[in-house]
Every structure is written in structure tokens, then in C-alpha cells.
Amino acid sequence: MAGGEVRLVDLVKRFADVTAVAGINLEMPPGEFFSLLGPSGCGKTTTLRLIAGFERPDEGQILLDGIDMAEVPPHKRNVNTVFQNYALFPHLTVEENVGFGLRYKNVTKQEARRKIAEALSLVRLEGLGRRRPSQLSCGQQQRVALARALILNPAVLLLDEPLGALDAKLRKALQIELKALQEEVGITFIYVTHDQEEALTMSDRLAVMSNGRVEQVGTPSEVYEEPRTAYVADFLGVSNLMDAQAAGPNGSGGCRVRLGEFELVAGQGELDARGTAKVVIRPERVRLQPQGTAGENCIPGMVERVVYVGATMQVFVHLAPGQTLQSWVPNQGEALPYAQGTPVTVQLPSGALRVLATSPSEAPAAEPATTA
């Protein structure tokens, strides 16, 4: 479907003395699956409500296909919303719920029946049109809410944590289905979530938010592999975030950093950094070697704990300089050679070690959940 470009320009929303959205700028091209990711109170849901028209901005623009919608009421915007609780009418059948919005459109009964059938087919609910919401599973109710939103052919579909009430296994299955559905219908999806895995699984691009501001925007791989701040590195996925002293470039495309008495080379991030800094490495990139192994970026350590999580083993290692980090070892059906108290050598490959200069050292405190 043509159209569906969303641009937010210097968008601000205040609630009394709390600034829920603090001058954000975002561009979402037509047909993109874009996620707003962050903890409760970061401003992501308020941003979604501003796009929907349920809140009016104090400053800034909300451009839909180049037209400012900041003062346009919700029913006159070519967007639709799927809520976390689905908001289905319990006294109506599935067909009646899906076709509810058509009551206010100039369509014949025959055309309405055709559109309802197409929408139910799109979400794979054929044959369930006569049931009531209480006779459906949570996953089926979620699909009814999607069909009801899509039947009106919006340019943009807004989704406010629609998988939040589902169990873990069903959530994973519906993540794949939802992304496939978005690709099939070809409209812009703007998805709000606090779940990092959801955002990484489904998004074409995502924005990590904190305290009403956008910390970083990029593809899932960019934001996960190349976090710009300690906050993004710490919030998105599991990371080993450690205090270090940076000494600038090493002359070979890396940055010299020191953990205690051990000098390392970091090949990513702020390579010109000097002084107090953070270094980060993802646990799947940490390598465990036998005690005494020599080589670049090797530090002695001792295994503190091994946690079995199915596909991987999480090995917690206490390093000689005093830090504790995680290493994820793939489960290959063999017993790990590590047990609590085992001395090891920890290798931190320079290509996986990233320097983050002093901003910020800790995740900012979240605002009240009412401004989510």
C-alpha cells in the first residue's frame, strides 16, 4: 500500500512537571516495521499515543505522508491501533468485532461480509467468525484485534505491546507470524515493547528510548553489535559492561584500555577515548581457554558458577582485576570442562571489545510508569 511515512519532528509532551517525550526526532519510511523499545516510563507508549492522536503534543510535528497531524483528531488520521488488552467487545461475535469499524464506512452488507472474510483469512481465523471472544484463546483474540485494525486499510498500524499477555512459547510463535503478516500487507507497523527479543526478532529498525529521549536508532544488528552508549549496551540483550582506563589509539586501528594491571586492545567504539571509560563485550563473544593460555587480550580468571539454560551454558567468571563477566558456551551435548572454582584464561577478542566513553555510566532512572 502506498503511503505510511511517519516523521516526528522535535516532539515534546509534558504531564505537569514530568516531560514524557523530550524533543524526539524519528523517521519511519513506508512499509517499515519500526519498534520503540525501552523500560517502563521511557516515553515509548506516550509517543505511540501522540501518533494515534490520543494525546496532543506540547511542541513539535507529527507528519504522516508529509501532512502535520498534531492537531488532527484520532478518527481523522489514517492510522489504527492494536492495544495490549485487545479491547474486543465481549457481547459481539468475532465477525462483528472485526467488522465493527465498517459500520461507519460507506460499504454495502455484501462488501462488508467480503472484507470480514478476507481479514479473517489474513490472520488464519477462518471458520471462527461465529464465536465470541471468550471462546477463543489469547492468541486467537490477538489475531481478531489485528484483523479489526487491518480491515480499515490504515496507512500505519500502531501496536502497543500486543503480545504482552501471552505465554513465552506463544509469544515467540506470534512474533514470527506478526512480522510475516506485516510483510504481506505491506503497511507501516510501529510497535511498542519493553522486550528486547521481540524488538530484535521483528523490527526492520528500532529506537532505544530512555527518559523521553532516543538513545540510538538502527537495525537490530547495528544496535545490538554497535551500541553507542553504556545505556544501550546494558539495556539491549546481555552485556559484560566493565570500568576501564582508556589510553587512546594503539597505532594499529585499536584503542589501548586497561583493566586493573592488564592492558588490552579494543577494536570497536570510541577508539580515541582517554581516561575513565566503559568497555563492553557480549557473552557469546567471550572465549574460555585453559589456565595459562597466552595471547592478546587474555586475562586469568576463576569460574564462579555454571548455569544450564538448554541451548547454552552460562559461565560466570571472576577475573583477576576483580570484575565478573558471563561467557555463553553452546550446548553441544557434552559436559563442560568447567566447574565452580576451575581456573581459566578468559580471552576478550579485540574485534568484539568496544570502548564506550564516559556517557552515561549507568542507565538513567525511569520515570513513573504512567508516562510509558
N, C-alpha and C positions, 0 to 999 in steps of 0.2 A: 504494500500500500504506500502511495506517495505521501510525503509529509511526515510529521512526527519529530522534527528537530526541536530540541529544548535547549534554551540558553538562560542561565541565571547570571545576572549582572549586578554585582555589589549588593547582594540580597541581605537584608537585615530584618530581624524580627525580635522584638523585646516583649517580655511579660513582666510588668512592673520594673523592678531593678535588676532582672535577670535578662541577659542577652542570649537568647536561644540560638539565633543564627547571626553570625557576626561578619557580614560582608563577604559572603562566598561568591565565587565565580566558577561556573561549570558549563561545559558544552557537551551535549549529548546528540550525536548525529542520528538521522532517521534510521530505524531498524536495528538499533543497538540495544543490547541487554546491559544496562548500567546499574550497578549496585552502590548504595550508600551504606557504608559499613562503619560500625563504631559501637561503643558501650552505651548503656542507658544514660540518657542525659547529654549525649554529644550533639544533638540537634538534627539527627537524621530524619526522624518522624515529623518534626516541625517543618523541615524542608519539603518533605513529601506533601504535607497538608497545605503548604503555600502553593505548590504546583497545582494541587487539586482545586484550590480556591476555598478551602475550609478555614484558612487563616488569611488575613490581609497583611502584606509586608509593611514595615515602617519606612523602609527605604529600598531602592533598587528596582530591577525589572525582572519579569518572568516572561521570556519570549518563546512563543510557540509558533514555529514556522515564520519567525520574524515579526510577529504581532505581540505587543505587550499585553499580557493577560492579568497584570497585577490588580486591576480594578474590575475585572470581569467576573460575574458571579459563577459559581461552580457549574450550574446547569447549562451555561452557555460556552463552556470550554469543551473542546473535542478530546476530553480525557475521561477515563473511568478508573475506579478504584476497587481493589480486592482487599478486604480487611482481614486481620488476623482471626477474628471470630466468625468470618464468612458473612454474617448479617443476613442469613436466609430467613424467609417468612415461614414459621413452622406450620401455619394453617394452609399453606399453598402446596400444591404438588411440585415436583421437580420441573415439569414443563411450565407451570405457571410462574415459578420463581425465575426460570431462565428467560421467559418472555415478558417479564414484568415491565421492563423499560420500553417495550414496543407499544404499550398502551398509549404512550404519549407521542407516538410517531404516526405518520400518515401511511399506515400499511393495512392491507386487507387481511381478513382472517386466514385466507388461504396462504398468503405470503408469510404471515406470522408463523403458521404451522411449519412452512418450509424452512424458515430461518431457525426456528427452535430445533427442528430435526437436524439441521446442519451443525448447529452449535453443540448439540449433544453428541453427535458423531465425532466432532473435532476433539472432544475430551473423553471419548470412548465410554459414553454412558447410554448407548442405545438400549432400548427396552426397559429403562428405569424411569421413564417420564411420568408414570402414574404414582410413583411412590412419594411419600412425604420425607422431609429432611431427617426426621427421627428414625426412619427406616434405612438410612444409609450409614456407611462407615465414615469416619472422619476424612479419609482420603477422597471418598466419593463426594462428600459435602464440599470439599475444597474445589473439586472439578466443577460442581454446579455453580459455585461462585465465579469461577473463571469463565464458564460458558455464559453466564448472565452478563458479565462485563464485556465479553468479546462480541456478543450478538449485536451490539450497537456500533460496531466498527470504529472504535476510537482510534485517533492517531497515536495516542500514548496510553499505555496501561500502567497504572501505579499499583504496586503490591507492598502492603505493609505487613511484613513478617507472616505471610500466609501459611508457612509450614511450621510455625512455632508451637502449635498444639499437638503435633504428630509425634509418634514414637520414632526412635532413631532409624530403624530399618526402613520404615515407610518414608521418612524424610529423604533418605538417600535415593530411594527409587523415584520419588516425585521430583527431586532436583533434576534428574536426567530428563524426565518427561516434560517438565516445565520449560527447560531450555530447548528441547526438540519442538515443543508447541510454539515457542516464540519464533524459532527459525521458520516454521511452517507458515504462520500467519504474517510474519514479516513486519510487525509493528514495533515501535519503541517500547521496551519494558524498563521501568525504573523501580528497582527492588530495594527495600529497606530490610536490613538484617544486622544482628549482632554476632551471627555465626560465621566465623572465618571460612570454614569449609564450604558452606553454601555459596559465599561470595566467590571463592576461588573456583568452584565447580561450574557455576552457571554464567558468570559475567564475561562479557567481551572486554569491559573496562570497569574499574571500581574506584570509588573515592573513600579514603580512610578519613574519618572525621573525629575531632576532639574539641570539646568546649565551643561548639558552634562554628568551628573553622575546619577547612580542608587541609589535612596534613600532607596528603600525597594522592595523585591521580595517576592511573596507568593500567596496563593489562595485568591480569593476575600474576603472571610470571615476573613482570617488571617490579611490581610492588613487593612480592614475596622475596625475590632474589636480590633486589636492589633498593632496600628501604633507605629513605633519605634521612630519617631521624630515628633516635632511640625509641620514641613512642611507637612509630610504625613497626619497627623491628620487634618490639616487645609484644605489641598487640596482635599482629598478624602471624598466626602459627606459633610454634615453639621456637625460641631462640636462646642461644647462650650469649648473654649480654654481660660484658666484663669491663671493669675500670682499668684503664691503662694510661701510660705516658707515651705520647707520640713525639717523634724526633724528626719528622719531615721526610722528604724523598730519600731513597737509598741509592739513587743513580741508575737503577735497573727497572724502573717502572713500578716500584712499590713504595710503601711507607714503613719506616722503622718504628716499631712500637715495643714497649717494654711491659711485661707482666712480672712484677717483682724483679728478680735478678735475671730473668730470661728475656733475651732480645729476639723478637720475631719480625717477620716481614708480612705486611698486609697488602694484598694486591688489588683491593677494591675500596671504593668510597673516597673519603677526603684524604687524598694522598699527600697533600701539603700540610696536613694538620701538625700542630706542635703544642706541647703541653698536655693538660688533662683532656682525655678523650674517652670514648667508649669504643670497644671492638666487639663485633658480633659475628657469630658463625652458627649456621643451622645444625641441629644434632645429626642429621643424616650425612653431613659432610665431615664430621669428626671421625678420625681413624684411630683405632686402638691397636697398639703394637706390643710385642713382648717387652718386658722390662729390659732397659739398656739399649734399645734400638736408637741408633744415631741418625741424624738427618736434619734438614731445615724444619724449623718450627716444631721441634719436638720438646715436650715437657714431661717430666716424670709425674706420676700420679698414683692414686690407690682407689680401687673400686669400693664404693660405699654401699651400693645397692643395685640389684638387678631386678627389673620388673618385666614380667611376661605379659604382653598385650596382644598376643596372637600373631599378627603378621610381622611384628618386630619385637626385639628385646630392647628395653630402655635401660641403659647402663649409666648410672650416676658415678662420676669420678671426681675425687677431691684432688686438685692439682697442688703441686709443691708450693706455688706462690700463695695459696690459700683459697682460691676460687673453686667452686663446684660447678661442673657442667654435665650435660647429657650427651650421650652418643647413642644413636639408634642403629642397631645391628639387625639386618634382615633375618627372619626366621627361615632357615634352610633345612629344618628338620633334624639338626644336630645339636647336641648340648654345647652351651657356650663354655669356652675355656676360662671364663671369668667367674669368680665368686667373691662374696664380700671379703675385703682385706687383700685381694690379689694386687700386687704391684704391677703397674703397666706403664708404657710410654704412650702419651697422647700426642698425635700429630694433627696440627691445625693447618691444612694446606693453604698456602698464601692466596691462591685464586679464590678461596672460599671465605677468607678472613677479611672483614670490611671494617674500615675506620669510620666512626661517626663522631664528628666534633661535638663540642660541649652542649649542643642544643638538642632536645632537652634531656637531662639525665634521668628523669622519671616521667612516667605517664601523668599528665595533668589530672587533677581531681575532677570527677564527673559532676555535672550539675544535677539538680533534682530530676527524678525520672519523669516528671510531668512535662519537661521540655525535650523529651527524647526525639 
